[in-house]
């Protein structure tokens, strides 16, 4: 009898150990879905009823909501159990103006320790451009002043060939003769900015004259392509507080000056970019020169090799999540 009880106890302990081991290996969370909905944000997220995991994911989502403050966002998720982990992926869609950004982010959640590690699956897609945007990619803006003229067309064709874009700050008094080029800019998704009507120096102009120079050019552009420019570059890039107050649009200057008007040497212009270029730069050129058109052809393949994507000024600031404000001056997107 004692022998039997002894055997039974050993057997029960054995069963308990087995059950415990199975439990350790088969730990599953009771994952519940929650929805957070406010204004233009809708977020579907899982609650694991595990403080460590839930706090981690909350922090991540809070960060995304803050980062995408100006966007309409929709986030949901998917997850899978693997042997020792849960792989949880958030799918994020953010809209702003004409931009649509998709972003996915995956986390490995260790079933035993509840430790979370980020899986390196973090790529976003710019659906508007139908182009994959790698978060490691560097963005810069080419800006062209004083056009359009016949060289502008060469530059637009080169940009198009490499699937790149730029911002053209056009002069109002050149629009009448170059309507077809303005239309081509729009057709190829280039950005058209305002570079005043007559290129007179605005720092010694009256408020009325400043407003006239900007408004007239905006209207001329609108008359051709049904689109009002969103950005101004004052003539010579000169500004003072009167100009900032009078121009009710963001003011874009630059941080790399190619001095193309001075050199007329395509290699020198290209090198002046390659020597200094960094992520977030705004580069100044003039689309009215042949040397500049050749420099663009020379420099784009090299910039692509170095991992740069050339975008419009508005896109550059959207990608860098910087909201442009009227009457403020911007020289780069950092
Ligand atoms: Zn100019």
Boltz pocket constraint, residues with backbone or C-beta under 6 A from the ligand:
constraints:
  - pocket:
      binder: B
      contacts: [[A, 145], [A, 146], [A, 195], [A, 199], [A, 234], [A, 235], [A, 236]]
      max_distance: 6.0
